[in-house]
């Protein structure tokens, strides 16, 4: 936390890729501050992308899914 004389308390997280997140912890309980610090520590620093499908694969199936009853 960085104390400032005229402002509230803040937590700041800097990443190597120049992303920065600042969270105000002025009116939080100590448990909430700990949870916020844990989330900042565990974050990757990348933007969150919404997935279009439930799973992501490098080689998607062209002809359908494989089954045990497949006759070659």
C-alpha angles and dihedrals in degrees: 000000000000113000116212125187099228102027138058125264120283137188117216130194121191123192131201090247091061095255113141131190124192121190125187112229096175099119099027128114118240090257091054091048090052091049091049092049091050091051091049091048094049096044119107096218093235126118115262113251121200112232118232094208135032093248135029122215134175093218111038119199112262100189101030137274123321119252133185090242092066113132115205 
